[in-house]
Amino acid sequence: MGDLYHNSFKRVCFPGAIYYIVIKTKNNYSYFREPIFCDLFIENLKICKVLKGFKLYAFSVIYDHVNLMIEPSNEFNISQVVKSLKRNIARNINIVMGYTNGYHSQPVGHTILCGLRGMGSAFKYMILGLPILNYDELYIWKFDVQHYIELFNQKFKNGTPYPKFKWQRKFYDHYIRFHSNHLRREKDWDYHYDYTVYNHLKHGLPENWQYTSLNYPELIDYLDF
């Protein structure tokens, strides 16, 4: 099947496939050295997981990148998941810092919605007591960023020391292979799982690093081999 590592222009998508994904900040800037931004990432990851319906097996947040192991739903592929995650995290972090961007930013102090389409339709379903029909109509889930704005302003009283948050345009993905030989079938999974959840050790971060999925069991799906 050839090389299973792909750039953003040559994605290989399989129904039921599990992917290891790396998303890096622009110019490898260490935005996630700031705990407030790490917490914002976790909050947005929770929302994206529901909105896009993917299974999440592992993740870690490192200073200049994040690692994910996900199984996309049949409705949204990995490119759609990553695009949504990147867009909403960048928007919310920039709002916290006092920047604005092009994704329907609301003024500082307002409750921030997920910033995705379908909000009006979702409110109609809620008011009428009708079931929400698909993930595009779950955008009524509010993300209240005011708490993080207040924390950030208390910490940085003279204004943000960080440039406007940006991701690298591309992301890195690897299709996790499961071999028919039971002695080998878990090898690819085990390597990428351990690499993800312990990635902070590779980068010289503390052993008790908070932002690994080992500390968020409520967010994680479990694979039954």
C-alpha positions in Angstrom: 0.0 0.0 0.0 3.1 2.2 0.1 4.0 4.9 2.6 1.3 5.4 5.1 2.6 8.8 6.2 0.9 11.6 4.3 0.8 15.3 3.9 -2.5 17.2 3.9 -2.9 16.9 0.2 -2.7 13.1 0.0 -4.8 11.6 2.8 -5.6 7.9 3.0 -8.9 7.3 4.8 -10.3 3.9 5.8 -13.6 3.3 7.5 -12.9 2.2 11.1 -9.2 3.1 10.8 -7.2 4.5 13.7 -4.8 7.3 13.1 -1.8 8.8 15.0 -1.8 12.6 14.3 0.6 15.4 15.1 -0.5 19.0 14.8 2.3 21.6 15.2 2.2 25.3 16.0 3.4 27.8 13.4 7.2 28.1 13.5 7.2 25.6 16.4 6.3 28.4 18.8 5.9 27.2 22.3 2.4 28.4 23.0 1.6 25.4 25.1 4.2 26.3 27.6 1.3 28.4 29.0 -1.0 26.2 31.1 -4.0 28.3 30.3 -3.7 27.5 26.6 -3.3 23.8 27.5 -6.5 23.9 29.5 -8.2 25.6 26.6 -7.0 22.8 24.3 -8.5 20.2 26.6 -11.9 22.0 26.7 -12.0 22.3 22.9 -11.0 18.7 22.5 -13.9 17.6 24.7 -16.3 19.6 22.5 -14.8 18.5 19.2 -15.0 14.9 20.3 -18.8 15.2 20.6 -19.3 17.4 17.6 -17.4 15.2 15.2 -18.2 11.9 16.9 -14.7 10.4 16.8 -13.2 7.9 19.3 -10.2 9.3 21.2 -7.6 6.7 22.4 -4.7 8.9 23.5 -3.4 12.5 23.4 -0.7 14.7 24.7 -0.1 18.4 24.6 3.6 19.4 24.3 5.0 23.0 24.1 4.8 23.3 20.3 2.6 20.4 19.2 -0.2 18.0 20.1 -0.3 14.3 19.6 -3.6 12.4 19.0 -4.8 8.9 18.4 -8.3 8.9 17.0 -10.8 6.8 15.1 -13.0 9.1 13.0 -16.7 8.5 12.6 -18.1 7.6 9.2 -19.5 11.2 8.9 -16.3 13.2 9.5 -12.8 12.2 8.2 -9.5 13.1 9.9 -9.0 16.2 7.8 -12.4 17.5 8.9 -11.8 16.7 12.6 -8.4 18.4 12.6 -9.7 21.4 10.7 -12.4 21.9 13.3 -10.1 21.4 16.2 -7.4 23.7 14.9 -9.9 26.5 14.0 -11.7 26.6 17.3 -8.7 26.3 19.5 -6.9 29.1 17.6 -10.0 31.3 17.8 -10.5 30.8 21.6 -6.8 31.2 22.5 -6.7 34.4 20.5 -9.8 35.7 22.1 -8.3 35.0 25.5 -5.2 37.0 24.5 -7.3 39.9 23.3 -6.7 39.3 19.6 -9.5 38.8 17.0 -9.5 36.5 14.0 -11.7 35.7 11.1 -13.9 33.0 12.8 -16.9 34.9 14.1 -15.0 36.2 17.1 -17.2 37.9 19.7 -16.2 40.8 21.9 -14.2 40.0 25.0 -16.5 39.2 27.9 -19.1 37.4 25.9 -19.9 33.7 26.0 -18.2 32.1 23.1 -20.1 29.5 21.1 -18.4 26.7 19.3 -18.1 28.9 16.3 -19.5 26.4 13.9 -22.5 26.4 11.6 -26.1 25.5 12.4 -26.6 27.4 15.6 -30.0 28.9 14.6 -31.3 25.5 13.6 -30.2 23.9 16.8 -31.9 26.5 18.9 -35.1 25.8 17.0 -34.8 22.1 17.8 -34.1 22.9 21.5 -37.1 25.2 21.8 -39.5 22.8 20.0 -38.2 19.9 22.1 -37.2 18.0 18.9 -34.2 15.7 18.8 -31.0 17.0 17.4 -30.4 15.2 14.1 -26.7 15.4 13.5 -23.5 16.8 14.8 -23.8 20.0 12.9 -26.7 20.9 15.1 -24.8 20.5 18.4 -23.3 23.9 18.0 -25.5 25.2 20.8 -23.0 23.7 23.2 -21.5 26.9 24.7 -17.9 27.4 25.5 -17.7 30.0 28.1 -14.2 31.5 27.6 -14.7 34.4 30.2 -13.1 32.3 33.0 -9.9 31.9 30.9 -9.9 35.6 29.9 -10.0 36.6 33.6 -7.2 34.1 34.5 -5.1 35.4 31.6 -5.6 39.0 32.4 -4.8 38.4 36.1 -1.6 36.7 35.1 -0.5 39.1 32.4 -1.6 42.5 33.6 0.5 44.4 31.1 -0.9 42.5 28.1 -0.1 39.3 26.3 3.5 38.3 25.9 2.6 35.9 23.1 2.1 36.5 19.4 -1.3 35.7 17.8 -1.9 31.9 17.9 -1.4 30.1 14.6 -1.0 26.4 13.6 1.1 25.0 10.8 -1.0 24.6 7.7 -0.4 20.9 7.4 -0.6 18.1 9.9 1.1 14.7 10.1 -0.9 11.4 10.2 -0.1 7.7 10.3 -2.5 4.9 9.8 -2.2 2.3 12.6 -1.7 -1.1 11.1 -3.1 -4.2 12.8 -1.4 -7.4 11.5 -3.2 -10.7 11.1 -0.3 -12.4 13.0 -1.4 -12.0 16.7 2.3 -11.7 17.7 2.7 -8.5 15.6 -0.8 -7.1 15.4 -0.4 -4.8 18.4 3.1 -3.6 17.6 2.1 -0.5 15.7 -0.6 0.4 18.2 1.7 -0.1 21.2 4.5 2.0 19.8 2.3 5.0 18.9 0.2 4.7 22.1 3.3 4.8 24.3 4.9 7.5 22.2 1.7 9.6 22.6 1.0 9.3 26.3 4.7 9.5 27.3 5.7 12.1 24.8 6.4 14.6 27.5 9.3 12.5 28.8 10.9 12.5 25.3 10.8 16.3 25.4 12.3 16.6 28.9 9.1 17.7 30.6 8.3 16.6 34.2 7.2 13.0 34.8 4.0 14.3 36.3 3.1 16.4 33.3 -0.6 17.2 33.4 -1.5 17.3 29.7 -1.4 13.7 28.7 -4.5 11.5 28.3 -3.3 9.4 31.3 -4.7 12.2 33.4 -8.1 12.4 31.6 -9.6 8.9 31.6 -13.1 10.3 31.3 -12.2 11.6 27.8 -10.7 8.3 26.5 -12.2 5.4 24.6 -10.7 1.9 25.0 -9.9 -0.5 22.3 -10.8 -4.1 22.7 -8.2 -6.2 20.9 
